[in-house]
């Protein structure tokens, strides 16, 4: 029956499927629904973010370990924009990643602003994620209780990139190393290169 439907209807169905896939992956990450999160990725998928580079399946394992350490990130998500290219799709959305932190005995909230980039692929009628990357924009670290003084020595964060300085600092405190060469708005050429790579995978041009 589907072959009789207008292409616009078929495209809308695929866009909805990809959008829901991304939202399901992020919700599962926030709520610790690990089996559902794992099912969102293809086995040969690739994840490249500050604290992790590897397959989607291993990303889920790393997320479980991070939750056990008490690093409980939550995500505030903007609407998802999906670009289709046959059985492949590229999607992007802005997000704020909130991570409770303890900075020298002061309860704090780290908020990292980023554009999340997903690659999805339809295999045998099923959409799953093939890639997950991010372009980091900026971050902020504030005390959880107004009036408390949160102090960070500039020397402690001098080696970290401006686009994700406080995120890298907090991850280091939690025992995680961060990739210093990720895409970020502080280095526009890195963001452009990542966008070109992801869109080329889908046979698409980067929008002007």
LUMVO-588981 format. One record per residue (C-alpha): y, z, x; chain; residue number from 1. Coordinates in Angstrom, 2 decimals. Layout:
<recs>
<py: Y | pz: Z | px: X | unit: A | pos: NUM> $
...
</recs>
This chain:
<recs>
<py: 0.00 | pz: 0.00 | px: 0.00 | unit: A | pos: 1> $
<py: 2.40 | pz: 0.77 | px: 2.84 | unit: A | pos: 2> $
<py: 2.54 | pz: -2.91 | px: 3.87 | unit: A | pos: 3> $
<py: 4.32 | pz: -3.61 | px: 0.57 | unit: A | pos: 4> $
<py: 7.08 | pz: -1.08 | px: 1.18 | unit: A | pos: 5> $
<py: 10.47 | pz: -2.12 | px: 2.61 | unit: A | pos: 6> $
<py: 10.82 | pz: -1.48 | px: 6.36 | unit: A | pos: 7> $
<py: 13.72 | pz: 0.86 | px: 5.65 | unit: A | pos: 8> $
<py: 11.38 | pz: 3.12 | px: 3.66 | unit: A | pos: 9> $
<py: 8.74 | pz: 3.06 | px: 6.40 | unit: A | pos: 10> $
<py: 11.39 | pz: 3.86 | px: 9.01 | unit: A | pos: 11> $
<py: 12.73 | pz: 6.74 | px: 6.92 | unit: A | pos: 12> $
<py: 9.23 | pz: 8.19 | px: 6.67 | unit: A | pos: 13> $
<py: 8.78 | pz: 8.01 | px: 10.45 | unit: A | pos: 14> $
<py: 12.20 | pz: 9.54 | px: 11.09 | unit: A | pos: 15> $
<py: 11.34 | pz: 12.40 | px: 8.75 | unit: A | pos: 16> $
<py: 7.97 | pz: 12.89 | px: 10.47 | unit: A | pos: 17> $
<py: 9.55 | pz: 13.04 | px: 13.93 | unit: A | pos: 18> $
<py: 12.32 | pz: 15.36 | px: 12.75 | unit: A | pos: 19> $
<py: 9.84 | pz: 17.76 | px: 11.18 | unit: A | pos: 20> $
<py: 7.67 | pz: 17.62 | px: 14.30 | unit: A | pos: 21> $
<py: 10.58 | pz: 18.74 | px: 16.48 | unit: A | pos: 22> $
<py: 11.61 | pz: 21.48 | px: 14.09 | unit: A | pos: 23> $
<py: 8.01 | pz: 22.67 | px: 13.85 | unit: A | pos: 24> $
<py: 7.70 | pz: 22.84 | px: 17.64 | unit: A | pos: 25> $
<py: 10.90 | pz: 24.88 | px: 18.01 | unit: A | pos: 26> $
<py: 10.13 | pz: 27.20 | px: 15.08 | unit: A | pos: 27> $
<py: 6.64 | pz: 27.79 | px: 16.44 | unit: A | pos: 28> $
<py: 8.12 | pz: 28.64 | px: 19.84 | unit: A | pos: 29> $
<py: 10.52 | pz: 31.17 | px: 18.30 | unit: A | pos: 30> $
<py: 7.91 | pz: 32.78 | px: 16.04 | unit: A | pos: 31> $
<py: 5.01 | pz: 32.81 | px: 18.47 | unit: A | pos: 32> $
<py: 2.85 | pz: 30.42 | px: 16.46 | unit: A | pos: 33> $
<py: 1.17 | pz: 29.15 | px: 19.59 | unit: A | pos: 34> $
<py: -1.62 | pz: 27.04 | px: 18.09 | unit: A | pos: 35> $
<py: 0.88 | pz: 25.19 | px: 15.89 | unit: A | pos: 36> $
<py: 3.19 | pz: 24.69 | px: 18.87 | unit: A | pos: 37> $
<py: 0.36 | pz: 23.31 | px: 20.99 | unit: A | pos: 38> $
<py: -0.61 | pz: 20.86 | px: 18.25 | unit: A | pos: 39> $
<py: 2.88 | pz: 19.33 | px: 18.45 | unit: A | pos: 40> $
<py: 2.21 | pz: 17.89 | px: 21.94 | unit: A | pos: 41> $
<py: -0.01 | pz: 15.11 | px: 23.24 | unit: A | pos: 42> $
<py: -2.31 | pz: 16.25 | px: 26.09 | unit: A | pos: 43> $
<py: -0.49 | pz: 13.97 | px: 28.58 | unit: A | pos: 44> $
<py: 2.99 | pz: 15.10 | px: 27.51 | unit: A | pos: 45> $
<py: 5.67 | pz: 16.14 | px: 30.00 | unit: A | pos: 46> $
<py: 8.08 | pz: 19.09 | px: 29.73 | unit: A | pos: 47> $
<py: 10.97 | pz: 19.50 | px: 32.21 | unit: A | pos: 48> $
<py: 13.34 | pz: 22.43 | px: 31.66 | unit: A | pos: 49> $
<py: 14.87 | pz: 25.16 | px: 33.82 | unit: A | pos: 50> $
<py: 11.87 | pz: 27.41 | px: 34.24 | unit: A | pos: 51> $
<py: 9.01 | pz: 24.99 | px: 33.62 | unit: A | pos: 52> $
<py: 7.79 | pz: 21.54 | px: 34.65 | unit: A | pos: 53> $
<py: 4.37 | pz: 20.39 | px: 33.48 | unit: A | pos: 54> $
<py: 2.38 | pz: 19.33 | px: 30.44 | unit: A | pos: 55> $
<py: 3.11 | pz: 20.36 | px: 26.88 | unit: A | pos: 56> $
<py: -0.12 | pz: 22.31 | px: 26.73 | unit: A | pos: 57> $
<py: 0.79 | pz: 24.26 | px: 29.88 | unit: A | pos: 58> $
<py: 4.28 | pz: 24.77 | px: 28.48 | unit: A | pos: 59> $
<py: 2.71 | pz: 26.62 | px: 25.55 | unit: A | pos: 60> $
<py: 0.73 | pz: 28.77 | px: 27.98 | unit: A | pos: 61> $
<py: 3.91 | pz: 29.50 | px: 29.91 | unit: A | pos: 62> $
<py: 5.72 | pz: 30.36 | px: 26.70 | unit: A | pos: 63> $
<py: 2.98 | pz: 32.82 | px: 25.78 | unit: A | pos: 64> $
<py: 3.31 | pz: 34.47 | px: 29.20 | unit: A | pos: 65> $
<py: 7.10 | pz: 34.59 | px: 28.86 | unit: A | pos: 66> $
<py: 6.80 | pz: 36.30 | px: 25.46 | unit: A | pos: 67> $
<py: 4.40 | pz: 38.85 | px: 26.94 | unit: A | pos: 68> $
<py: 7.03 | pz: 39.62 | px: 29.59 | unit: A | pos: 69> $
<py: 9.50 | pz: 40.40 | px: 26.83 | unit: A | pos: 70> $
<py: 11.69 | pz: 37.32 | px: 27.33 | unit: A | pos: 71> $
<py: 12.14 | pz: 36.46 | px: 23.65 | unit: A | pos: 72> $
<py: 14.32 | pz: 33.38 | px: 23.34 | unit: A | pos: 73> $
<py: 15.51 | pz: 32.12 | px: 19.95 | unit: A | pos: 74> $
<py: 17.04 | pz: 28.74 | px: 19.20 | unit: A | pos: 75> $
<py: 19.99 | pz: 27.71 | px: 17.04 | unit: A | pos: 76> $
<py: 19.52 | pz: 24.03 | px: 16.28 | unit: A | pos: 77> $
<py: 21.90 | pz: 21.29 | px: 15.18 | unit: A | pos: 78> $
<py: 20.71 | pz: 18.29 | px: 13.13 | unit: A | pos: 79> $
<py: 18.21 | pz: 15.96 | px: 14.80 | unit: A | pos: 80> $
<py: 19.09 | pz: 12.33 | px: 15.51 | unit: A | pos: 81> $
<py: 16.04 | pz: 10.06 | px: 15.77 | unit: A | pos: 82> $
<py: 15.97 | pz: 6.52 | px: 17.19 | unit: A | pos: 83> $
<py: 12.81 | pz: 4.57 | px: 16.41 | unit: A | pos: 84> $
<py: 11.18 | pz: 1.88 | px: 18.52 | unit: A | pos: 85> $
<py: 7.89 | pz: 0.90 | px: 16.95 | unit: A | pos: 86> $
<py: 5.31 | pz: 3.59 | px: 17.71 | unit: A | pos: 87> $
<py: 7.74 | pz: 5.45 | px: 19.94 | unit: A | pos: 88> $
<py: 10.87 | pz: 7.44 | px: 19.19 | unit: A | pos: 89> $
<py: 13.65 | pz: 9.22 | px: 21.05 | unit: A | pos: 90> $
<py: 15.35 | pz: 12.19 | px: 19.44 | unit: A | pos: 91> $
<py: 18.25 | pz: 14.42 | px: 20.43 | unit: A | pos: 92> $
<py: 19.94 | pz: 17.52 | px: 19.12 | unit: A | pos: 93> $
<py: 22.29 | pz: 20.16 | px: 20.44 | unit: A | pos: 94> $
<py: 21.00 | pz: 23.71 | px: 20.63 | unit: A | pos: 95> $
<py: 22.05 | pz: 27.20 | px: 21.61 | unit: A | pos: 96> $
<py: 19.31 | pz: 29.23 | px: 23.25 | unit: A | pos: 97> $
<py: 19.83 | pz: 32.98 | px: 22.76 | unit: A | pos: 98> $
<py: 17.98 | pz: 35.29 | px: 25.14 | unit: A | pos: 99> $
<py: 18.37 | pz: 39.09 | px: 25.05 | unit: A | pos: 100> $
<py: 18.88 | pz: 40.40 | px: 28.58 | unit: A | pos: 101> $
<py: 19.25 | pz: 43.61 | px: 30.51 | unit: A | pos: 102> $
<py: 21.86 | pz: 43.25 | px: 33.24 | unit: A | pos: 103> $
<py: 21.96 | pz: 46.32 | px: 35.48 | unit: A | pos: 104> $
<py: 21.22 | pz: 48.61 | px: 32.55 | unit: A | pos: 105> $
<py: 23.61 | pz: 46.90 | px: 30.13 | unit: A | pos: 106> $
<py: 22.09 | pz: 45.25 | px: 27.05 | unit: A | pos: 107> $
<py: 23.40 | pz: 41.69 | px: 26.90 | unit: A | pos: 108> $
<py: 22.95 | pz: 38.36 | px: 25.17 | unit: A | pos: 109> $
<py: 22.68 | pz: 35.15 | px: 27.14 | unit: A | pos: 110> $
<py: 23.54 | pz: 31.99 | px: 25.18 | unit: A | pos: 111> $
<py: 22.78 | pz: 28.66 | px: 26.85 | unit: A | pos: 112> $
<py: 24.21 | pz: 25.48 | px: 25.31 | unit: A | pos: 113> $
<py: 22.18 | pz: 22.29 | px: 25.81 | unit: A | pos: 114> $
<py: 21.28 | pz: 18.93 | px: 24.34 | unit: A | pos: 115> $
<py: 17.54 | pz: 18.79 | px: 23.80 | unit: A | pos: 116> $
<py: 15.89 | pz: 15.40 | px: 24.28 | unit: A | pos: 117> $
<py: 12.48 | pz: 14.62 | px: 22.84 | unit: A | pos: 118> $
<py: 10.13 | pz: 11.68 | px: 23.15 | unit: A | pos: 119> $
<py: 7.60 | pz: 11.23 | px: 20.35 | unit: A | pos: 120> $
<py: 4.74 | pz: 8.78 | px: 20.09 | unit: A | pos: 121> $
<py: 2.58 | pz: 7.68 | px: 17.17 | unit: A | pos: 122> $
<py: -1.08 | pz: 7.34 | px: 18.09 | unit: A | pos: 123> $
<py: -3.56 | pz: 6.37 | px: 15.39 | unit: A | pos: 124> $
<py: -1.06 | pz: 7.24 | px: 12.69 | unit: A | pos: 125> $
<py: -0.14 | pz: 10.67 | px: 14.09 | unit: A | pos: 126> $
<py: 3.23 | pz: 11.58 | px: 15.61 | unit: A | pos: 127> $
<py: 3.21 | pz: 14.10 | px: 18.45 | unit: A | pos: 128> $
<py: 5.57 | pz: 14.89 | px: 21.31 | unit: A | pos: 129> $
<py: 5.24 | pz: 13.05 | px: 24.61 | unit: A | pos: 130> $
<py: 8.29 | pz: 14.49 | px: 26.35 | unit: A | pos: 131> $
<py: 10.75 | pz: 17.37 | px: 26.19 | unit: A | pos: 132> $
<py: 13.86 | pz: 17.52 | px: 28.42 | unit: A | pos: 133> $
<py: 17.34 | pz: 19.00 | px: 28.25 | unit: A | pos: 134> $
<py: 20.87 | pz: 18.24 | px: 29.37 | unit: A | pos: 135> $
<py: 22.52 | pz: 21.57 | px: 30.10 | unit: A | pos: 136> $
<py: 26.16 | pz: 21.99 | px: 29.11 | unit: A | pos: 137> $
<py: 27.28 | pz: 25.58 | px: 29.67 | unit: A | pos: 138> $
<py: 26.24 | pz: 29.16 | px: 29.12 | unit: A | pos: 139> $
<py: 27.71 | pz: 32.59 | px: 28.54 | unit: A | pos: 140> $
<py: 26.61 | pz: 36.18 | px: 29.06 | unit: A | pos: 141> $
<py: 28.17 | pz: 38.96 | px: 26.99 | unit: A | pos: 142> $
<py: 27.37 | pz: 42.63 | px: 26.33 | unit: A | pos: 143> $
<py: 25.45 | pz: 43.28 | px: 23.13 | unit: A | pos: 144> $
<py: 27.63 | pz: 46.29 | px: 22.31 | unit: A | pos: 145> $
<py: 31.37 | pz: 45.55 | px: 22.21 | unit: A | pos: 146> $
<py: 33.39 | pz: 47.63 | px: 24.66 | unit: A | pos: 147> $
<py: 30.73 | pz: 47.89 | px: 27.33 | unit: A | pos: 148> $
<py: 31.54 | pz: 46.41 | px: 30.72 | unit: A | pos: 149> $
<py: 29.17 | pz: 43.77 | px: 32.04 | unit: A | pos: 150> $
<py: 29.78 | pz: 42.95 | px: 35.68 | unit: A | pos: 151> $
<py: 28.11 | pz: 40.27 | px: 37.79 | unit: A | pos: 152> $
<py: 28.96 | pz: 39.83 | px: 41.46 | unit: A | pos: 153> $
<py: 30.05 | pz: 36.19 | px: 41.97 | unit: A | pos: 154> $
<py: 27.99 | pz: 36.11 | px: 45.15 | unit: A | pos: 155> $
<py: 24.84 | pz: 36.67 | px: 43.08 | unit: A | pos: 156> $
<py: 25.37 | pz: 33.47 | px: 41.11 | unit: A | pos: 157> $
<py: 27.11 | pz: 31.30 | px: 43.69 | unit: A | pos: 158> $
<py: 24.00 | pz: 29.22 | px: 44.31 | unit: A | pos: 159> $
<py: 23.48 | pz: 28.35 | px: 40.64 | unit: A | pos: 160> $
<py: 24.78 | pz: 25.24 | px: 38.85 | unit: A | pos: 161> $
<py: 27.79 | pz: 25.73 | px: 36.53 | unit: A | pos: 162> $
<py: 25.96 | pz: 24.03 | px: 33.63 | unit: A | pos: 163> $
<py: 23.27 | pz: 26.72 | px: 33.55 | unit: A | pos: 164> $
<py: 24.51 | pz: 29.40 | px: 35.92 | unit: A | pos: 165> $
<py: 23.91 | pz: 32.49 | px: 33.80 | unit: A | pos: 166> $
<py: 20.63 | pz: 31.11 | px: 32.51 | unit: A | pos: 167> $
<py: 19.33 | pz: 30.63 | px: 36.04 | unit: A | pos: 168> $
<py: 20.62 | pz: 34.08 | px: 37.00 | unit: A | pos: 169> $
<py: 18.86 | pz: 35.78 | px: 34.10 | unit: A | pos: 170> $
<py: 15.65 | pz: 33.85 | px: 34.70 | unit: A | pos: 171> $
<py: 15.70 | pz: 34.96 | px: 38.33 | unit: A | pos: 172> $
<py: 15.98 | pz: 38.57 | px: 37.20 | unit: A | pos: 173> $
<py: 12.88 | pz: 37.95 | px: 35.07 | unit: A | pos: 174> $
<py: 10.96 | pz: 36.51 | px: 38.01 | unit: A | pos: 175> $
<py: 11.39 | pz: 32.80 | px: 37.25 | unit: A | pos: 176> $
<py: 12.62 | pz: 30.12 | px: 39.60 | unit: A | pos: 177> $
<py: 14.90 | pz: 27.42 | px: 38.16 | unit: A | pos: 178> $
<py: 15.05 | pz: 23.75 | px: 39.08 | unit: A | pos: 179> $
<py: 18.50 | pz: 23.19 | px: 40.59 | unit: A | pos: 180> $
<py: 18.41 | pz: 19.42 | px: 40.00 | unit: A | pos: 181> $
<py: 18.14 | pz: 19.16 | px: 36.23 | unit: A | pos: 182> $
<py: 20.43 | pz: 17.05 | px: 34.08 | unit: A | pos: 183> $
<py: 23.72 | pz: 18.77 | px: 33.33 | unit: A | pos: 184> $
<py: 27.23 | pz: 17.98 | px: 32.22 | unit: A | pos: 185> $
<py: 28.51 | pz: 19.36 | px: 35.52 | unit: A | pos: 186> $
<py: 26.83 | pz: 16.34 | px: 37.12 | unit: A | pos: 187> $
<py: 27.32 | pz: 13.47 | px: 34.63 | unit: A | pos: 188> $
<py: 25.24 | pz: 11.08 | px: 36.71 | unit: A | pos: 189> $
<py: 22.16 | pz: 13.25 | px: 36.19 | unit: A | pos: 190> $
<py: 22.62 | pz: 13.25 | px: 32.43 | unit: A | pos: 191> $
<py: 23.06 | pz: 9.47 | px: 32.41 | unit: A | pos: 192> $
<py: 19.95 | pz: 8.93 | px: 34.53 | unit: A | pos: 193> $
<py: 17.85 | pz: 11.11 | px: 32.24 | unit: A | pos: 194> $
<py: 19.10 | pz: 9.33 | px: 29.13 | unit: A | pos: 195> $
<py: 18.32 | pz: 5.95 | px: 30.70 | unit: A | pos: 196> $
<py: 14.81 | pz: 7.07 | px: 31.68 | unit: A | pos: 197> $
<py: 13.98 | pz: 8.42 | px: 28.24 | unit: A | pos: 198> $
<py: 15.35 | pz: 5.44 | px: 26.33 | unit: A | pos: 199> $
<py: 13.67 | pz: 2.96 | px: 28.69 | unit: A | pos: 200> $
<py: 10.33 | pz: 4.62 | px: 27.91 | unit: A | pos: 201> $
<py: 10.88 | pz: 3.68 | px: 24.28 | unit: A | pos: 202> $
<py: 12.27 | pz: 0.23 | px: 25.05 | unit: A | pos: 203> $
<py: 15.72 | pz: 1.24 | px: 23.86 | unit: A | pos: 204> $
<py: 19.17 | pz: 0.98 | px: 25.36 | unit: A | pos: 205> $
<py: 21.27 | pz: 4.09 | px: 25.79 | unit: A | pos: 206> $
<py: 23.90 | pz: 4.10 | px: 23.00 | unit: A | pos: 207> $
<py: 27.46 | pz: 3.32 | px: 24.11 | unit: A | pos: 208> $
</recs>
